[in-house]
Amino acid sequence: MKLRILSIFTILSLILSACSAVEQFIPGEQVTVSIVYGSEKREWLEPLVQQFNEARNQTSDGKTIVVEATAIGSIEAVRGIIDGTLQPTVWSPASSIYIPVANAEWKKSHTDDLVVDTPNDLVLSPVVIAMWRPMAQALGWPDKAIGWEDIAALATSEEGWSAYGHPEWGRFKFGHTHPAYSNSGITSIIAETYAGLGKQRGLTEADLQSPELIEFMTGVESSIIHYGTSTGFFAERMFERGPSYLSAAILYENLIVAQETKRISGASAQVPVVAIYPKEGTFWTNNPYAILNAPWVTPEQKAAAELFETFLLDKPQQLEALKYGFRPADPSIPLTAPLNAEHGVDISQPQTILEIPSASVITGIESLWRTTKKPVDLIVVMDISGSMRGDKITSARSSLIQFITKLDERDRLRIDLFNDQITTLTPLTQIGDKRQQVTDSVSGIFEQNNTSLYDATLKAYQDLQTEGDPNHIRAIVVLSDGADTASTAALDEVIRQIQASEEEGGNAIKVFTIAFGEDADSDILKQIAEPSGGKQYDSSPETIQKIYDEIATFF
């Protein structure tokens, strides 16, 4: 009898437990708060999202709050919000610097601002120049203040590191993310603008016409190895590939702390890296928590988002930020380890904070950057074998046409088509003079015959070595939907030739490969892309456009 009673209680307990677990999935019983945020705070934020959700926090009327957080480039996110492809409750970019532009764009089709008032900061981290410590010491660090002036001098020097007694380091290799997609990218070019003009505030649109500024920005950008969408990804690439790949890059202080924590613990074998706080001034990444003033955000979601914000700003969560190298937004919390010299940072810095310009000036700086940025020499190698028939060739054509629209006038483009033969659709020349002609030609591509993937890739690589301008970003994009069936060259030969240029580091030709469809050999394409510092993507007719869009941000 006791066993029967115990069994009944056990069954009832399981039923109640199951009901409790299911409750949050019943429509109307929960409130979802969606957040898009800058990836640099992923390690701090994601565990807190999980902790908050597991606690089953509720609104005033008893509905369970479920937070969903997605890491995405700060400016890429707001562009999606403005065009309607993203509809989050909260936008938490790396900094407030782009909010004026976001509001200006939003008000073109709405009456009110997208972000009203001044959002609270979550955590703080200054924008810094991350540099390998031996290289920083060669420039005079820590006794000498270093800044954009030094970067410009190194970027334009024919001697490179030889001028500082280190010919073995070769040319200076610099990096920052793409200003149209990433907060660190836009802060980089605004800081360049201030430094080129010798100002710290009061930028005007008239300032952007300065010949000295144009020369200064052109010089700095000439040392760029490539751009990109995510500051976190840029940091990973730098710390993974080391000084031969990048001499320095614009990152956030917390990313340097994270890298040095790995190095000190033995998880990374890289040389030490330090934060340089530009002597001309810099910006804070203040990670604002902006609850959007958008039609899709309900009063209920706003209230729930405010509860999650209160949780993030509570002292235990702010103390947790220290572990990841952030400075807490709560000024009462002392800055302790790992925010110290051992981890490459200086909490007495930055000394000078630059003024955030107006929306019109920021837009003008973006336009100026497009005329001064480093051009790309690009060869697109496209599979047109018989297996590309149907939706594949249709989506490949349309996505390539869209990709061509993203290239700037001074960029040089060549398109190679391959099946069992290799055909050059257009030679490596500036896109500005031939954009429409190339678009028309791409529209006429059709599929037939076998696949000579290795021959086509190797030919493009060898030709770009001889025809490409070493003062440009040089890249190859290879799209294939199947295994090689017709090449003379072997895979080992392709990989060997790509690896032979490793001494060029970040200035080597980048190969981006797209495995198109289920039959494509992703492993082979990964072997071709990774030695160059490029990237391999898995794609389909439904996702190919997004892949091309991401690749375009590297240029």
Residue, then its C-alpha position, 0 to 999 in steps of 0.5 A: m500500500k505504501l508503495r502504491i501511495l509513493s508511486i502516486f506521489t511520484i507520478l503526480s510530482l512528475i506531472l507537475s514538474a512537466c507542467s511547469a517545464v511546459e508552462q513557458f512554451i504556452p502562448g500568452e504565458q511568457v514575454t520574449v525580450s529579443i536582444v541584438y548585441g555587439s559580440e565583444k561582450r558575448e562571454w559576459l552576457e550569454p551566461l547571464v542570459q541563461q542565469f536570468n532565464e533559469a530563474r524564471n523571472q516574471t512580469s508584474d502580471g505573472k508572465t515568464i520573461v524569456v530573453e533571447a540574445t544574438a551577437i551581431g555587428s553593431i552597425e550591421a544590426v541597426r541597418g537590419i532594424i532600419d530596413g525591417t529585417l531585424q525587429p529586436t526589443v533591445w539594441s546593445p551596440a558596442s558604443s553610443i557613437y552610431i546612435p545619432v546616425a541611427n536616429a537620423e536614418w530612422k526618422k526618414s520614415h518615422t516621426d520619433d527617434l529609434v533610441v530616445d533619451t540616453p540609454n544606460d551603459l552596461v559595461l565600459s571598455p576604451v577603444v585601443i590600438a592592440m599591439w604586440r608588446p615587442m613592437a610597442q616597445a620598439l616604438g618607445w612604449p611605455d615611456k613614450a606616448i604613441g598614437w595615430e601619428d606613429i601608425a601613419a608614419l609606419a604605414t607609409s614608411e618604405e623601411g617598415w620595421s627596419a627603421y626601428g631596428h627590426p627588419e625581420w618584422g617586415r612591413f607594418k600590417f594594420g587592421h580595423t573592421h569595416p566602418a559600415y558594419s562595426n562600431s570599432g570600424i567607425t570609431s577608427i575612421i573618426a579617430e583618424t579624422y580627428a588625428g589628421l586634423g589635429k582636433q579633439r572636438g568640433l568636427t565640421e563637414a567643411d573639415l572633411q575637405s582638408p587635403e592634409l586629412i585626405e593624405f593622412m587617412t590614405g596613408v593609415e589605410s594603406s597598411i590595412i590587411h583587410y576589414g571585416t564585420s566583427t571586432g571579436f572575429f578580428a581579435e580571434r584572427m590576430f591572436e590566432r595567427g600572431p605578429s606575422y599576420l597583424s602588427a596592430a589592430i583597433l580592438y577593445e581593451n577587454l579583448i586584450v585582457a581576455q587574450e592575456t588571461k589565456r596567455i598567462s594561463g598557458a592556453s595561448a602561446q602567443v607573445p604578449v599584447v598590450a593596449i595603446y591608448p592613442k595620444e590624440g584621444t579615443f572613444w569609450t565602448n559603453n555598451p548602451y542598453a537601448i530599448l527600442n522606440a519601435p512599433w513592434v516593441t510592446p509595453e509588456q516587452k519594454a517592462a520585461a526588458e527593463l527588468f533584465e536591464t536592472f538585473l545586468l546592472d546589479k552589483p553581482q553581474q557588474l562584478e562578473a564583468l571584471k573577469y572578462g576585462f570590462r570596466p563596470a558601469d557602476p563607478s563604485i566598483p574598484l578596478t582590480a585584476p585582471l585590469n592591470a599591467e600584467h594583462g597589458v592594460d593601464i586603468s589610468q588611461p584613456q586621458t583624452i576622450l574624443e567628442i562624438p560628431s553629429a550624424s551628418v559629419i559621421t556620414g561624411i567621414e564614412s564617404l571620405w573613407r570610401t575614397t581613401k580606403k585600400p582598394v581590393d584586387l579580386i578574382v571571383v572563381m565560379d563553378i558553372s559545371g552541369s551540377m549547377r543547373g536549376d536554382k543553383i545557377t540562378s541564385a549564384r548569378s543573382s547573388l554575384i550581381q549584388f556582390i558586384t554592386k558592393l565593390d567601390e569604383r577603384d576596386r579591380l575585379r576579374i571573374d573566371l568561370f570554370n567547368d572542364q575549361i576555364t574562361t575569363l569573363t572580365p579581366l582584372t580592371q577597375i570596376g568603375d568603368k565596367r560595372q554595367q557591362v560585367t553585370d550584363s555578362v553575369s546575367g548570361i552565365f549558364e551551366q554545362n560539363n565537368t568540374s576543374l576546381y583545382d586548376a581554376t583556383l590555382k590559375a587564379y592564385q598564380d595570376l593574382q600573384t603576378e597581376g595583382d597590386p601588392n599595395h592592394i588587398r588581394a583576394i579570391v572568392v571560389l564558389s563550387d557545388g561539387a568535387d573536382t572531376a577534371s583538373t590536371a593539378a592536385l589538391d596538394e599542389v594548390i595548398r602548397q602554393i598558397q602556403a608558400s606565401e605565408e611569409e607575407g602574413g596578413n598581406a598574403i592573398k586571401v582565399f574565400t571558398i563557398a561550398f554551394g549545396e549539399d554535394a560540395d566538399s566542404d573539407i577540401l574547400k576549407q583546406i584551400a581557404e584556411p592557409s591564406g587567412g581567408k574563410q570557408y563558408d557552407s551555403s545554399p541557394e537560400t543563403i548565398q546572398k548573405i555569404y557574399d555580403e559577409i565576404a564583401t565586408f573584408f574589402 
